[in-house]
Amino acid sequence: MTLKPSAGNTSELVWIKSSYSDSSNGHDCIEVATTPGTVRIRDSKNPHGPQLRVRPGTWADFLAYAAYEG
């Protein structure tokens, strides 16, 4: 997986989306932006909508869980 900056964003945050989102409908994805104390998650179809904010450790735990193939 590679991460790509989200196009058309003018905020101070750099939103990225996974290369796995390049499916038949590339807009069905989440985007992630990091700051020193938080990881922000939003729906790529609604960039001005609500954002989920979690601590970096919580995000790392989620990624480990999501990647687990057991």
N, CA, C, O and CB atoms as a CASP TS submission, in Angstrom:
PFRMAT TS
TARGET T0000
AUTHOR 0000-0000-0000
METHOD Language model
MODEL 1
PARENT N/A
ATOM      1  N   MET     1       0.843  -1.169   0.000  1.00  0.00           N
ATOM      2  CA  MET     1       0.000   0.000   0.000  1.00  0.00           C
ATOM      3  C   MET     1       0.888   1.232   0.000  1.00  0.00           C
ATOM      4  O   MET     1       1.883   1.294   0.722  1.00  0.00           O
ATOM      5  CB  MET     1      -0.959  -0.002   1.210  1.00  0.00           C
ATOM      6  N   THR     2       0.524   2.198  -0.806  1.00  0.00           N
ATOM      7  CA  THR     2       1.184   3.493  -0.771  1.00  0.00           C
ATOM      8  C   THR     2       0.136   4.538  -0.433  1.00  0.00           C
ATOM      9  O   THR     2      -1.060   4.316  -0.619  1.00  0.00           O
ATOM     10  CB  THR     2       1.891   3.816  -2.127  1.00  0.00           C
ATOM     11  N   LEU     3       0.589   5.665   0.060  1.00  0.00           N
ATOM     12  CA  LEU     3      -0.315   6.736   0.434  1.00  0.00           C
ATOM     13  C   LEU     3      -0.119   7.893  -0.518  1.00  0.00           C
ATOM     14  O   LEU     3       1.007   8.225  -0.889  1.00  0.00           O
ATOM     15  CB  LEU     3      -0.088   7.178   1.894  1.00  0.00           C
ATOM     16  N   LYS     4      -1.239   8.516  -0.919  1.00  0.00           N
ATOM     17  CA  LYS     4      -1.185   9.617  -1.857  1.00  0.00           C
ATOM     18  C   LYS     4      -1.897  10.821  -1.260  1.00  0.00           C
ATOM     19  O   LYS     4      -2.959  10.670  -0.655  1.00  0.00           O
ATOM     20  CB  LYS     4      -1.809   9.222  -3.207  1.00  0.00           C
ATOM     21  N   PRO     5      -1.324  12.031  -1.423  1.00  0.00           N
ATOM     22  CA  PRO     5      -2.035  13.226  -0.955  1.00  0.00           C
ATOM     23  C   PRO     5      -3.366  13.359  -1.678  1.00  0.00           C
ATOM     24  O   PRO     5      -3.473  13.048  -2.864  1.00  0.00           O
ATOM     25  CB  PRO     5      -1.180  14.496  -1.170  1.00  0.00           C
ATOM     26  N   SER     6      -4.360  13.814  -0.970  1.00  0.00           N
ATOM     27  CA  SER     6      -5.674  14.021  -1.548  1.00  0.00           C
ATOM     28  C   SER     6      -5.665  15.282  -2.406  1.00  0.00           C
ATOM     29  O   SER     6      -5.144  16.314  -1.983  1.00  0.00           O
ATOM     30  CB  SER     6      -6.747  14.117  -0.446  1.00  0.00           C
ATOM     31  N   ALA     7      -6.227  15.210  -3.588  1.00  0.00           N
ATOM     32  CA  ALA     7      -6.254  16.352  -4.507  1.00  0.00           C
ATOM     33  C   ALA     7      -7.318  17.357  -4.097  1.00  0.00           C
ATOM     34  O   ALA     7      -8.339  16.992  -3.514  1.00  0.00           O
ATOM     35  CB  ALA     7      -6.503  15.881  -5.943  1.00  0.00           C
ATOM     36  N   GLY     8      -7.074  18.616  -4.404  1.00  0.00           N
ATOM     37  CA  GLY     8      -8.064  19.657  -4.218  1.00  0.00           C
ATOM     38  C   GLY     8      -8.264  20.134  -2.805  1.00  0.00           C
ATOM     39  O   GLY     8      -9.277  20.771  -2.517  1.00  0.00           O
ATOM     40  N   ASN     9      -7.356  19.856  -1.925  1.00  0.00           N
ATOM     41  CA  ASN     9      -7.514  20.267  -0.538  1.00  0.00           C
ATOM     42  C   ASN     9      -6.707  21.535  -0.288  1.00  0.00           C
ATOM     43  O   ASN     9      -5.539  21.611  -0.670  1.00  0.00           O
ATOM     44  CB  ASN     9      -7.074  19.140   0.425  1.00  0.00           C
ATOM     45  N   THR    10      -7.320  22.529   0.348  1.00  0.00           N
ATOM     46  CA  THR    10      -6.619  23.780   0.590  1.00  0.00           C
ATOM     47  C   THR    10      -6.399  24.052   2.072  1.00  0.00           C
ATOM     48  O   THR    10      -5.898  25.120   2.425  1.00  0.00           O
ATOM     49  CB  THR    10      -7.383  24.918  -0.024  1.00  0.00           C
ATOM     50  N   SER    11      -6.760  23.114   2.953  1.00  0.00           N
ATOM     51  CA  SER    11      -6.552  23.329   4.380  1.00  0.00           C
ATOM     52  C   SER    11      -5.090  23.127   4.739  1.00  0.00           C
ATOM     53  O   SER    11      -4.298  22.679   3.910  1.00  0.00           O
ATOM     54  CB  SER    11      -7.437  22.389   5.204  1.00  0.00           C
ATOM     55  N   GLU    12      -4.731  23.456   5.974  1.00  0.00           N
ATOM     56  CA  GLU    12      -3.358  23.269   6.434  1.00  0.00           C
ATOM     57  C   GLU    12      -3.015  21.802   6.665  1.00  0.00           C
ATOM     58  O   GLU    12      -1.838  21.446   6.725  1.00  0.00           O
ATOM     59  CB  GLU    12      -3.132  24.048   7.707  1.00  0.00           C
ATOM     60  N   LEU    13      -4.021  20.956   6.794  1.00  0.00           N
ATOM     61  CA  LEU    13      -3.784  19.520   6.960  1.00  0.00           C
ATOM     62  C   LEU    13      -3.503  18.880   5.606  1.00  0.00           C
ATOM     63  O   LEU    13      -4.056  19.285   4.584  1.00  0.00           O
ATOM     64  CB  LEU    13      -4.996  18.836   7.638  1.00  0.00           C
ATOM     65  N   VAL    14      -2.640  17.882   5.619  1.00  0.00           N
ATOM     66  CA  VAL    14      -2.372  17.120   4.404  1.00  0.00           C
ATOM     67  C   VAL    14      -3.126  15.804   4.528  1.00  0.00           C
ATOM     68  O   VAL    14      -2.748  14.927   5.305  1.00  0.00           O
ATOM     69  CB  VAL    14      -0.825  16.884   4.188  1.00  0.00           C
ATOM     70  N   TRP    15      -4.184  15.681   3.760  1.00  0.00           N
ATOM     71  CA  TRP    15      -5.019  14.485   3.798  1.00  0.00           C
ATOM     72  C   TRP    15      -4.464  13.474   2.809  1.00  0.00           C
ATOM     73  O   TRP    15      -4.137  13.816   1.672  1.00  0.00           O
ATOM     74  CB  TRP    15      -6.504  14.821   3.476  1.00  0.00           C
ATOM     75  N   ILE    16      -4.361  12.226   3.250  1.00  0.00           N
ATOM     76  CA  ILE    16      -3.863  11.167   2.381  1.00  0.00           C
ATOM     77  C   ILE    16      -4.879  10.049   2.308  1.00  0.00           C
ATOM     78  O   ILE    16      -5.696   9.860   3.209  1.00  0.00           O
ATOM     79  CB  ILE    16      -2.508  10.636   2.877  1.00  0.00           C
ATOM     80  N   LYS    17      -4.806   9.311   1.212  1.00  0.00           N
ATOM     81  CA  LYS    17      -5.694   8.171   1.045  1.00  0.00           C
ATOM     82  C   LYS    17      -4.874   7.017   0.498  1.00  0.00           C
ATOM     83  O   LYS    17      -3.910   7.229  -0.237  1.00  0.00           O
ATOM     84  CB  LYS    17      -6.893   8.510   0.105  1.00  0.00           C
ATOM     85  N   SER    18      -5.243   5.835   0.843  1.00  0.00           N
ATOM     86  CA  SER    18      -4.519   4.629   0.464  1.00  0.00           C
ATOM     87  C   SER    18      -4.589   4.384  -1.035  1.00  0.00           C
ATOM     88  O   SER    18      -5.574   4.723  -1.691  1.00  0.00           O
ATOM     89  CB  SER    18      -5.070   3.429   1.211  1.00  0.00           C
ATOM     90  N   SER    19      -3.537   3.796  -1.559  1.00  0.00           N
ATOM     91  CA  SER    19      -3.551   3.391  -2.969  1.00  0.00           C
ATOM     92  C   SER    19      -4.590   2.296  -3.202  1.00  0.00           C
ATOM     93  O   SER    19      -5.004   2.079  -4.341  1.00  0.00           O
ATOM     94  CB  SER    19      -2.151   2.901  -3.407  1.00  0.00           C
ATOM     95  N   TYR    20      -5.016   1.610  -2.156  1.00  0.00           N
ATOM     96  CA  TYR    20      -6.049   0.589  -2.288  1.00  0.00           C
ATOM     97  C   TYR    20      -7.402   1.189  -2.655  1.00  0.00           C
ATOM     98  O   TYR    20      -8.316   0.454  -3.030  1.00  0.00           O
ATOM     99  CB  TYR    20      -6.169  -0.199  -0.999  1.00  0.00           C
ATOM    100  N   SER    21      -7.547   2.502  -2.556  1.00  0.00           N
ATOM    101  CA  SER    21      -8.820   3.132  -2.875  1.00  0.00           C
ATOM    102  C   SER    21      -9.020   3.294  -4.379  1.00  0.00           C
ATOM    103  O   SER    21     -10.075   3.765  -4.804  1.00  0.00           O
ATOM    104  CB  SER    21      -8.913   4.481  -2.197  1.00  0.00           C
ATOM    105  N   ASP    22      -8.038   2.917  -5.192  1.00  0.00           N
ATOM    106  CA  ASP    22      -8.171   3.026  -6.640  1.00  0.00           C
ATOM    107  C   ASP    22      -8.949   1.853  -7.220  1.00  0.00           C
ATOM    108  O   ASP    22      -8.469   1.152  -8.111  1.00  0.00           O
ATOM    109  CB  ASP    22      -6.799   3.109  -7.289  1.00  0.00           C
ATOM    110  N   SER    23     -10.146   1.652  -6.709  1.00  0.00           N
ATOM    111  CA  SER    23     -11.004   0.587  -7.207  1.00  0.00           C
ATOM    112  C   SER    23     -11.905   1.158  -8.298  1.00  0.00           C
ATOM    113  O   SER    23     -11.627   2.232  -8.831  1.00  0.00           O
ATOM    114  CB  SER    23     -11.849  -0.042  -6.054  1.00  0.00           C
ATOM    115  N   SER    24     -12.952   0.466  -8.625  1.00  0.00           N
ATOM    116  CA  SER    24     -13.870   0.949  -9.653  1.00  0.00           C
ATOM    117  C   SER    24     -14.528   2.263  -9.241  1.00  0.00           C
ATOM    118  O   SER    24     -14.947   3.042 -10.098  1.00  0.00           O
ATOM    119  CB  SER    24     -14.940  -0.102  -9.941  1.00  0.00           C
ATOM    120  N   ASN    25     -14.620   2.514  -7.941  1.00  0.00           N
ATOM    121  CA  ASN    25     -15.139   3.788  -7.451  1.00  0.00           C
ATOM    122  C   ASN    25     -14.153   4.307  -6.422  1.00  0.00           C
ATOM    123  O   ASN    25     -14.303   4.038  -5.230  1.00  0.00           O
ATOM    124  CB  ASN    25     -16.581   3.638  -6.840  1.00  0.00           C
ATOM    125  N   GLY    26     -13.154   5.043  -6.865  1.00  0.00           N
ATOM    126  CA  GLY    26     -12.085   5.522  -6.006  1.00  0.00           C
ATOM    127  C   GLY    26     -12.504   6.498  -4.934  1.00  0.00           C
ATOM    128  O   GLY    26     -11.688   6.877  -4.095  1.00  0.00           O
ATOM    129  N   HIS    27     -13.771   6.918  -4.941  1.00  0.00           N
ATOM    130  CA  HIS    27     -14.219   7.866  -3.922  1.00  0.00           C
ATOM    131  C   HIS    27     -14.753   7.168  -2.680  1.00  0.00           C
ATOM    132  O   HIS    27     -15.097   7.833  -1.703  1.00  0.00           O
ATOM    133  CB  HIS    27     -15.286   8.774  -4.492  1.00  0.00           C
ATOM    134  N   ASP    28     -14.827   5.853  -2.697  1.00  0.00           N
ATOM    135  CA  ASP    28     -15.298   5.104  -1.535  1.00  0.00           C
ATOM    136  C   ASP    28     -14.125   4.802  -0.624  1.00  0.00           C
ATOM    137  O   ASP    28     -13.611   3.684  -0.603  1.00  0.00           O
ATOM    138  CB  ASP    28     -16.008   3.797  -1.963  1.00  0.00           C
ATOM    139  N   CYS    29     -13.715   5.784   0.113  1.00  0.00           N
ATOM    140  CA  CYS    29     -12.518   5.624   0.916  1.00  0.00           C
ATOM    141  C   CYS    29     -12.535   6.620   2.063  1.00  0.00           C
ATOM    142  O   CYS    29     -13.300   7.584   2.068  1.00  0.00           O
ATOM    143  CB  CYS    29     -11.255   5.802   0.058  1.00  0.00           C
ATOM    144  N   ILE    30     -11.683   6.363   3.019  1.00  0.00           N
ATOM    145  CA  ILE    30     -11.435   7.364   4.041  1.00  0.00           C
ATOM    146  C   ILE    30     -10.115   8.046   3.726  1.00  0.00           C
ATOM    147  O   ILE    30      -9.280   7.514   2.995  1.00  0.00           O
ATOM    148  CB  ILE    30     -11.418   6.731   5.462  1.00  0.00           C
ATOM    149  N   GLU    31      -9.944   9.223   4.286  1.00  0.00           N
ATOM    150  CA  GLU    31      -8.695   9.957   4.189  1.00  0.00           C
ATOM    151  C   GLU    31      -8.205  10.208   5.599  1.00  0.00           C
ATOM    152  O   GLU    31      -8.999  10.318   6.533  1.00  0.00           O
ATOM    153  CB  GLU    31      -8.868  11.291   3.397  1.00  0.00           C
ATOM    154  N   VAL    32      -6.892  10.299   5.751  1.00  0.00           N
ATOM    155  CA  VAL    32      -6.273  10.456   7.059  1.00  0.00           C
ATOM    156  C   VAL    32      -5.299  11.623   7.016  1.00  0.00           C
ATOM    157  O   VAL    32      -4.553  11.782   6.050  1.00  0.00           O
ATOM    158  CB  VAL    32      -5.555   9.155   7.495  1.00  0.00           C
ATOM    159  N   ALA    33      -5.308  12.432   8.058  1.00  0.00           N
ATOM    160  CA  ALA    33      -4.340  13.517   8.225  1.00  0.00           C
ATOM    161  C   ALA    33      -3.769  13.414   9.632  1.00  0.00           C
ATOM    162  O   ALA    33      -4.496  13.136  10.586  1.00  0.00           O
ATOM    163  CB  ALA    33      -4.999  14.926   7.977  1.00  0.00           C
ATOM    164  N   THR    34      -2.477  13.637   9.756  1.00  0.00           N
ATOM    165  CA  THR    34      -1.854  13.531  11.074  1.00  0.00           C
ATOM    166  C   THR    34      -1.367  14.882  11.560  1.00  0.00           C
ATOM    167  O   THR    34      -0.940  15.731  10.778  1.00  0.00           O
ATOM    168  CB  THR    34      -0.695  12.542  11.040  1.00  0.00           C
ATOM    169  N   THR    35      -1.440  15.057  12.859  1.00  0.00           N
ATOM    170  CA  THR    35      -0.849  16.192  13.556  1.00  0.00           C
ATOM    171  C   THR    35      -0.004  15.570  14.674  1.00  0.00           C
ATOM    172  O   THR    35      -0.093  14.362  14.894  1.00  0.00           O
ATOM    173  CB  THR    35      -1.962  17.215  14.121  1.00  0.00           C
ATOM    174  N   PRO    36       0.797  16.341  15.373  1.00  0.00           N
ATOM    175  CA  PRO    36       1.616  15.732  16.426  1.00  0.00           C
ATOM    176  C   PRO    36       0.817  14.954  17.477  1.00  0.00           C
ATOM    177  O   PRO    36       1.310  13.953  17.996  1.00  0.00           O
ATOM    178  CB  PRO    36       2.409  16.799  17.112  1.00  0.00           C
ATOM    179  N   GLY    37      -0.386  15.384  17.796  1.00  0.00           N
ATOM    180  CA  GLY    37      -1.130  14.722  18.858  1.00  0.00           C
ATOM    181  C   GLY    37      -2.355  13.951  18.437  1.00  0.00           C
ATOM    182  O   GLY    37      -2.967  13.276  19.265  1.00  0.00           O
ATOM    183  N   THR    38      -2.741  14.032  17.145  1.00  0.00           N
ATOM    184  CA  THR    38      -3.959  13.352  16.707  1.00  0.00           C
ATOM    185  C   THR    38      -3.805  12.795  15.300  1.00  0.00           C
ATOM    186  O   THR    38      -2.971  13.233  14.508  1.00  0.00           O
ATOM    187  CB  THR    38      -5.150  14.304  16.763  1.00  0.00           C
ATOM    188  N   VAL    39      -4.644  11.818  15.033  1.00  0.00           N
ATOM    189  CA  VAL    39      -4.839  11.329  13.671  1.00  0.00           C
ATOM    190  C   VAL    39      -6.290  11.635  13.350  1.00  0.00           C
ATOM    191  O   VAL    39      -7.188  11.239  14.094  1.00  0.00           O
ATOM    192  CB  VAL    39      -4.501   9.770  13.519  1.00  0.00           C
ATOM    193  N   ARG    40      -6.526  12.331  12.261  1.00  0.00           N
ATOM    194  CA  ARG    40      -7.885  12.697  11.860  1.00  0.00           C
ATOM    195  C   ARG    40      -8.307  11.826  10.691  1.00  0.00           C
ATOM    196  O   ARG    40      -7.526  11.564   9.777  1.00  0.00           O
ATOM    197  CB  ARG    40      -7.977  14.203  11.485  1.00  0.00           C
ATOM    198  N   ILE    41      -9.554  11.385  10.736  1.00  0.00           N
ATOM    199  CA  ILE    41     -10.100  10.496   9.722  1.00  0.00           C
ATOM    200  C   ILE    41     -11.390  11.125   9.219  1.00  0.00           C
ATOM    201  O   ILE    41     -12.210  11.604  10.003  1.00  0.00           O
ATOM    202  CB  ILE    41     -10.345   9.048  10.287  1.00  0.00           C
ATOM    203  N   ARG    42     -11.560  11.118   7.872  1.00  0.00           N
ATOM    204  CA  ARG    42     -12.794  11.657   7.294  1.00  0.00           C
ATOM    205  C   ARG    42     -13.209  10.816   6.095  1.00  0.00           C
ATOM    206  O   ARG    42     -12.417  10.039   5.563  1.00  0.00           O
ATOM    207  CB  ARG    42     -12.611  13.140   6.878  1.00  0.00           C
ATOM    208  N   ASP    43     -14.447  10.978   5.682  1.00  0.00           N
ATOM    209  CA  ASP    43     -14.994  10.315   4.509  1.00  0.00           C
ATOM    210  C   ASP    43     -14.564  11.109   3.279  1.00  0.00           C
ATOM    211  O   ASP    43     -14.809  12.314   3.209  1.00  0.00           O
ATOM    212  CB  ASP    43     -16.555  10.196   4.595  1.00  0.00           C
ATOM    213  N   SER    44     -13.932  10.457   2.315  1.00  0.00           N
ATOM    214  CA  SER    44     -13.444  11.175   1.135  1.00  0.00           C
ATOM    215  C   SER    44     -14.579  11.763   0.303  1.00  0.00           C
ATOM    216  O   SER    44     -14.357  12.709  -0.453  1.00  0.00           O
ATOM    217  CB  SER    44     -12.608  10.248   0.271  1.00  0.00           C
ATOM    218  N   LYS    45     -15.791  11.224   0.426  1.00  0.00           N
ATOM    219  CA  LYS    45     -16.928  11.766  -0.320  1.00  0.00           C
ATOM    220  C   LYS    45     -17.496  13.018   0.340  1.00  0.00           C
ATOM    221  O   LYS    45     -18.283  13.734  -0.280  1.00  0.00           O
ATOM    222  CB  LYS    45     -18.020  10.713  -0.451  1.00  0.00           C
ATOM    223  N   ASN    46     -17.114  13.294   1.582  1.00  0.00           N
ATOM    224  CA  ASN    46     -17.651  14.434   2.325  1.00  0.00           C
ATOM    225  C   ASN    46     -16.512  15.131   3.062  1.00  0.00           C
ATOM    226  O   ASN    46     -16.464  15.082   4.291  1.00  0.00           O
ATOM    227  CB  ASN    46     -18.760  13.983   3.322  1.00  0.00           C
ATOM    228  N   PRO    47     -15.582  15.786   2.333  1.00  0.00           N
ATOM    229  CA  PRO    47     -14.405  16.359   2.969  1.00  0.00           C
ATOM    230  C   PRO    47     -14.705  17.482   3.970  1.00  0.00           C
ATOM    231  O   PRO    47     -13.874  17.785   4.827  1.00  0.00           O
ATOM    232  CB  PRO    47     -13.493  16.876   1.919  1.00  0.00           C
ATOM    233  N   HIS    48     -15.869  18.090   3.867  1.00  0.00           N
ATOM    234  CA  HIS    48     -16.215  19.158   4.813  1.00  0.00           C
ATOM    235  C   HIS    48     -17.110  18.659   5.940  1.00  0.00           C
ATOM    236  O   HIS    48     -17.575  19.441   6.769  1.00  0.00           O
ATOM    237  CB  HIS    48     -16.904  20.302   4.083  1.00  0.00           C
ATOM    238  N   GLY    49     -17.346  17.357   5.963  1.00  0.00           N
ATOM    239  CA  GLY    49     -18.187  16.751   6.988  1.00  0.00           C
ATOM    240  C   GLY    49     -17.413  16.481   8.267  1.00  0.00           C
ATOM    241  O   GLY    49     -16.307  16.988   8.452  1.00  0.00           O
ATOM    242  N   PRO    50     -17.992  15.689   9.137  1.00  0.00           N
ATOM    243  CA  PRO    50     -17.366  15.403  10.431  1.00  0.00           C
ATOM    244  C   PRO    50     -16.062  14.627  10.279  1.00  0.00           C
ATOM    245  O   PRO    50     -15.834  13.926   9.293  1.00  0.00           O
ATOM    246  CB  PRO    50     -18.326  14.622  11.315  1.00  0.00           C
ATOM    247  N   GLN    51     -15.231  14.779  11.280  1.00  0.00           N
ATOM    248  CA  GLN    51     -13.954  14.073  11.332  1.00  0.00           C
ATOM    249  C   GLN    51     -13.875  13.307  12.644  1.00  0.00           C
ATOM    250  O   GLN    51     -14.321  13.776  13.691  1.00  0.00           O
ATOM    251  CB  GLN    51     -12.755  15.060  11.190  1.00  0.00           C
ATOM    252  N   LEU    52     -13.302  12.133  12.559  1.00  0.00           N
ATOM    253  CA  LEU    52     -13.005  11.353  13.749  1.00  0.00           C
ATOM    254  C   LEU    52     -11.563  11.671  14.120  1.00  0.00           C
ATOM    255  O   LEU    52     -10.687  11.667  13.254  1.00  0.00           O
ATOM    256  CB  LEU    52     -13.226   9.803  13.514  1.00  0.00           C
ATOM    257  N   ARG    53     -11.308  11.943  15.382  1.00  0.00           N
ATOM    258  CA  ARG    53      -9.953  12.232  15.849  1.00  0.00           C
ATOM    259  C   ARG    53      -9.574  11.219  16.914  1.00  0.00           C
ATOM    260  O   ARG    53     -10.311  11.003  17.877  1.00  0.00           O
ATOM    261  CB  ARG    53      -9.843  13.681  16.402  1.00  0.00           C
ATOM    262  N   VAL    54      -8.409  10.597  16.729  1.00  0.00           N
ATOM    263  CA  VAL    54      -7.907   9.623  17.690  1.00  0.00           C
ATOM    264  C   VAL    54      -6.442   9.908  17.974  1.00  0.00           C
ATOM    265  O   VAL    54      -5.768  10.608  17.219  1.00  0.00           O
ATOM    266  CB  VAL    54      -8.094   8.177  17.167  1.00  0.00           C
ATOM    267  N   ARG    55      -5.969   9.353  19.074  1.00  0.00           N
ATOM    268  CA  ARG    55      -4.548   9.491  19.409  1.00  0.00           C
ATOM    269  C   ARG    55      -3.727   8.593  18.484  1.00  0.00           C
ATOM    270  O   ARG    55      -4.222   7.565  18.024  1.00  0.00           O
ATOM    271  CB  ARG    55      -4.285   9.130  20.909  1.00  0.00           C
ATOM    272  N   PRO    56      -2.483   8.971  18.211  1.00  0.00           N
ATOM    273  CA  PRO    56      -1.654   8.151  17.322  1.00  0.00           C
ATOM    274  C   PRO    56      -1.545   6.693  17.762  1.00  0.00           C
ATOM    275  O   PRO    56      -1.548   5.802  16.913  1.00  0.00           O
ATOM    276  CB  PRO    56      -0.277   8.743  17.232  1.00  0.00           C
ATOM    277  N   GLY    57      -1.449   6.430  19.050  1.00  0.00           N
ATOM    278  CA  GLY    57      -1.375   5.057  19.530  1.00  0.00           C
ATOM    279  C   GLY    57      -2.638   4.269  19.247  1.00  0.00           C
ATOM    280  O   GLY    57      -2.577   3.083  18.922  1.00  0.00           O
ATOM    281  N   THR    58      -3.771   4.919  19.368  1.00  0.00           N
ATOM    282  CA  THR    58      -5.054   4.281  19.072  1.00  0.00           C
ATOM    283  C   THR    58      -5.129   3.921  17.593  1.00  0.00           C
ATOM    284  O   THR    58      -5.588   2.835  17.239  1.00  0.00           O
ATOM    285  CB  THR    58      -6.231   5.206  19.463  1.00  0.00           C
ATOM    286  N   TRP    59      -4.682   4.825  16.732  1.00  0.00           N
ATOM    287  CA  TRP    59      -4.667   4.573  15.290  1.00  0.00           C
ATOM    288  C   TRP    59      -3.732   3.405  14.966  1.00  0.00           C
ATOM    289  O   TRP    59      -4.075   2.535  14.165  1.00  0.00           O
ATOM    290  CB  TRP    59      -4.230   5.844  14.519  1.00  0.00           C
ATOM    291  N   ALA    60      -2.566   3.389  15.580  1.00  0.00           N
ATOM    292  CA  ALA    60      -1.610   2.293  15.347  1.00  0.00           C
ATOM    293  C   ALA    60      -2.220   0.956  15.768  1.00  0.00           C
ATOM    294  O   ALA    60      -2.064  -0.047  15.072  1.00  0.00           O
ATOM    295  CB  ALA    60      -0.288   2.545  16.122  1.00  0.00           C
ATOM    296  N   ASP    61      -2.916   0.942  16.909  1.00  0.00           N
ATOM    297  CA  ASP    61      -3.581  -0.281  17.363  1.00  0.00           C
ATOM    298  C   ASP    61      -4.652  -0.726  16.368  1.00  0.00           C
ATOM    299  O   ASP    61      -4.779  -1.915  16.073  1.00  0.00           O
ATOM    300  CB  ASP    61      -4.207  -0.067  18.750  1.00  0.00           C
ATOM    301  N   PHE    62      -5.419   0.234  15.855  1.00  0.00           N
ATOM    302  CA  PHE    62      -6.453  -0.089  14.871  1.00  0.00           C
ATOM    303  C   PHE    62      -5.837  -0.675  13.606  1.00  0.00           C
ATOM    304  O   PHE    62      -6.328  -1.676  13.084  1.00  0.00           O
ATOM    305  CB  PHE    62      -7.276   1.160  14.527  1.00  0.00           C
ATOM    306  N   LEU    63      -4.766  -0.060  13.110  1.00  0.00           N
ATOM    307  CA  LEU    63      -4.122  -0.560  11.898  1.00  0.00           C
ATOM    308  C   LEU    63      -3.599  -1.981  12.088  1.00  0.00           C
ATOM    309  O   LEU    63      -3.728  -2.820  11.196  1.00  0.00           O
ATOM    310  CB  LEU    63      -2.980   0.366  11.486  1.00  0.00           C
ATOM    311  N   ALA    64      -3.007  -2.249  13.254  1.00  0.00           N
ATOM    312  CA  ALA    64      -2.531  -3.601  13.522  1.00  0.00           C
ATOM    313  C   ALA    64      -3.687  -4.590  13.537  1.00  0.00           C
ATOM    314  O   ALA    64      -3.555  -5.700  13.021  1.00  0.00           O
ATOM    315  CB  ALA    64      -1.777  -3.650  14.852  1.00  0.00           C
ATOM    316  N   TYR    65      -4.815  -4.207  14.118  1.00  0.00           N
ATOM    317  CA  TYR    65      -5.989  -5.059  14.163  1.00  0.00           C
ATOM    318  C   TYR    65      -6.551  -5.267  12.760  1.00  0.00           C
ATOM    319  O   TYR    65      -6.899  -6.390  12.396  1.00  0.00           O
ATOM    320  CB  TYR    65      -7.053  -4.455  15.083  1.00  0.00           C
ATOM    321  N   ALA    66      -6.646  -4.194  11.965  1.00  0.00           N
ATOM    322  CA  ALA    66      -7.220  -4.277  10.613  1.00  0.00           C
ATOM    323  C   ALA    66      -6.342  -5.116   9.693  1.00  0.00           C
ATOM    324  O   ALA    66      -6.853  -5.764   8.780  1.00  0.00           O
ATOM    325  CB  ALA    66      -7.405  -2.871  10.020  1.00  0.00           C
ATOM    326  N   ALA    67      -5.040  -5.115   9.914  1.00  0.00           N
ATOM    327  CA  ALA    67      -4.125  -5.859   9.048  1.00  0.00           C
ATOM    328  C   ALA    67      -3.970  -7.324   9.464  1.00  0.00           C
ATOM    329  O   ALA    67      -3.408  -8.124   8.716  1.00  0.00           O
ATOM    330  CB  ALA    67      -2.768  -5.191   9.045  1.00  0.00           C
ATOM    331  N   TYR    68      -4.462  -7.673  10.642  1.00  0.00           N
ATOM    332  CA  TYR    68      -4.313  -9.030  11.158  1.00  0.00           C
ATOM    333  C   TYR    68      -5.064 -10.021  10.276  1.00  0.00           C
ATOM    334  O   TYR    68      -6.236  -9.819   9.959  1.00  0.00           O
ATOM    335  CB  TYR    68      -4.819  -9.115  12.608  1.00  0.00           C
ATOM    336  N   GLU    69      -4.394 -11.072   9.891  1.00  0.00           N
ATOM    337  CA  GLU    69      -5.011 -12.085   9.030  1.00  0.00           C
ATOM    338  C   GLU    69      -5.108 -13.429   9.734  1.00  0.00           C
ATOM    339  O   GLU    69      -4.820 -14.463   9.132  1.00  0.00           O
ATOM    340  CB  GLU    69      -4.220 -12.235   7.734  1.00  0.00           C
ATOM    341  N   GLY    70      -5.506 -13.428  10.986  1.00  0.00           N
ATOM    342  CA  GLY    70      -5.541 -14.665  11.753  1.00  0.00           C
ATOM    343  C   GLY    70      -6.806 -15.309  11.778  1.00  0.00           C
ATOM    344  O   GLY    70      -6.950 -16.363  12.398  1.00  0.00           O
TER
END
